[in-house]
């Protein structure tokens, strides 16, 4: 096993140093990955499957509720366009004192859950999990590639959330990954990923899970099968990723609730489905005065809008206005 890992590493180093095109790298990584996977699959036990960490683990438990405000807070203010502020390169916007809003692209980060409802309260939490860096890289890279459709990016994110091995990528998902990620980032997709689990393994694993986790676990395996087939549609992805119906609303965390961001400003989210979110930000004048010449940056690519109702979807936020 060590020799196989070393071979894969040497192959990556060679490819990276000679600066192969991403498409060439992807094909060769597939071959190297299959060699490693053929050995590794034999020793993949149920215990390992159950203990494999989530690609993105952010949940409502990661929300810092200190300083939260109810929807009435700053509700009568006039909100200027957030995307009218100065950009900080690829890292979002330079905030000034005042109130800002933008309807931005957003993405589902949790398969097997309900789409947002109008009553869901969403609060800020940072992006956490084993594939955090890759997910953020995709959201940043997407801004530089307007030719890539939002639906294709969402399918790629679902594939990553489902712990799909890059070696099993096929069809549009593979093409999108190669377009948006560097060779080094593509290699990171292999770590902690799973293959397509046989029916008997699935049933044994599900038997030890509560019903809500069973649904997510099964949805992720179905997505891995779709990706590997290379023949799929966005609607088929949605069928597994988005549960029919609506999660019950939690009245203790109403829609429009504010989170006090760790950087000192307030942020709140109004999702419309999972593909777009109206984000509102309030920056107190005292905060800007305290910072002096230091920039206050809003970079949504590291932000997750988390529902208080854990049965609803976590939403990755972006710096891209919906056009």
Secondary structure, 3 states (H helix, E strand, C coil): CHHHHHHHHHHHHHHHHCCCCHHHHHHHHHHHHHHHHHHHHHHCCHHHHHHCCCCCCCCHHHCCCCCCECCCCCCCCCCEEHHHCCECCCCCEECCCEEEEEEEEEEECCCCEECCCCCCCEEEEECCCCCHHHHHHHHHHHHHCCCCCHHHHHHHHHHHHCCECHHHCCCHHHHHHHHHCCHHHHHHCCCCCECCCCHHHHHHHHCCCCHHHHHHHHHHHHHHHHHHHCCCCHHHHHHHHEECCCCCCCCCCCCCCEEECCCCCEEEEEEECCCEEEEEEEECHHHHHHHCCCCCEECHHHEEEEECCCCECCEEEEEEECC
